Amino acid sequence: MMQVKGVHGIITRKAQAYAMVSTARYTGKGRMTYNQYAERHQRAHNELESLGEPVAETKKVSDFLAGITDGTLSTIKLIIDGDFD
């Protein structure tokens, strides 16, 4: 029974980490600062790594850029995205 609970716990932690990434948004206007946005991604990826589910660097970058909707960063996003194509 403990093994099932452990497996369920790992699945839950992975789902929470993925949700942290997919729901993070940096608008430049909200309560979340850019540093908080970056830290949220880092925490989620650290958690996934510790659970044996590392994410490819290109996926990390694309997810990170996708959550940035601050128009003042659009040129920077294009430059970074171009480096990873």
TORPA-231754 format. One record per residue (C-alpha): residue in one letter; y, z, x negated. Coordinates in steps of 0.05 Angstrom, whole numbers, plus 5000, padded with zeros to 4 digits. Layout:
residues N
<rec A,<Y,Z,X>>
...
end
This chain:
residues 85
<rec M,<5000,5000,5000>>
<rec M,<5048,5015,4943>>
<rec Q,<5038,4945,4915>>
<rec V,<5059,4913,4981>>
<rec K,<5121,4957,4984>>
<rec G,<5137,4938,4912>>
<rec V,<5129,4864,4926>>
<rec H,<5172,4871,4989>>
<rec G,<5225,4908,4949>>
<rec I,<5227,4852,4897>>
<rec I,<5233,4799,4950>>
<rec T,<5289,4838,4983>>
<rec R,<5326,4847,4917>>
<rec K,<5320,4773,4901>>
<rec A,<5346,4754,4970>>
<rec Q,<5405,4801,4961>>
<rec A,<5422,4772,4893>>
<rec Y,<5419,4701,4920>>
<rec A,<5463,4722,4978>>
<rec M,<5513,4752,4930>>
<rec V,<5520,4684,4898>>
<rec S,<5520,4642,4961>>
<rec T,<5571,4684,4998>>
<rec A,<5620,4696,4941>>
<rec R,<5686,4660,4949>>
<rec Y,<5748,4659,4906>>
<rec T,<5807,4633,4945>>
<rec G,<5863,4660,4902>>
<rec K,<5891,4694,4963>>
<rec G,<5839,4745,4985>>
<rec R,<5822,4814,4962>>
<rec M,<5772,4789,4910>>
<rec T,<5803,4775,4842>>
<rec Y,<5777,4721,4797>>
<rec N,<5747,4775,4751>>
<rec Q,<5712,4807,4811>>
<rec Y,<5685,4739,4831>>
<rec A,<5658,4726,4762>>
<rec E,<5628,4796,4757>>
<rec R,<5593,4787,4824>>
<rec H,<5559,4724,4799>>
<rec Q,<5541,4757,4733>>
<rec R,<5511,4818,4769>>
<rec A,<5470,4773,4815>>
<rec H,<5443,4731,4757>>
<rec N,<5428,4793,4716>>
<rec E,<5388,4821,4775>>
<rec L,<5350,4756,4783>>
<rec E,<5335,4754,4708>>
<rec S,<5309,4826,4711>>
<rec L,<5263,4806,4769>>
<rec G,<5233,4749,4729>>
<rec E,<5271,4695,4766>>
<rec P,<5323,4666,4718>>
<rec V,<5369,4612,4744>>
<rec A,<5383,4549,4704>>
<rec E,<5451,4548,4671>>
<rec T,<5471,4484,4707>>
<rec K,<5455,4516,4774>>
<rec K,<5495,4578,4755>>
<rec V,<5555,4534,4739>>
<rec S,<5550,4492,4802>>
<rec D,<5543,4553,4846>>
<rec F,<5602,4587,4811>>
<rec L,<5646,4526,4819>>
<rec A,<5625,4515,4892>>
<rec G,<5651,4584,4911>>
<rec I,<5721,4571,4882>>
<rec T,<5767,4544,4936>>
<rec D,<5833,4561,4902>>
<rec G,<5868,4493,4899>>
<rec T,<5905,4513,4835>>
<rec L,<5839,4511,4799>>
<rec S,<5816,4443,4823>>
<rec T,<5832,4407,4758>>
<rec I,<5795,4459,4717>>
<rec K,<5736,4454,4764>>
<rec L,<5733,4379,4754>>
<rec I,<5735,4386,4679>>
<rec I,<5680,4438,4678>>
<rec D,<5638,4399,4728>>
<rec G,<5645,4337,4685>>
<rec D,<5619,4374,4624>>
<rec F,<5555,4392,4662>>
<rec D,<5538,4322,4690>>
end
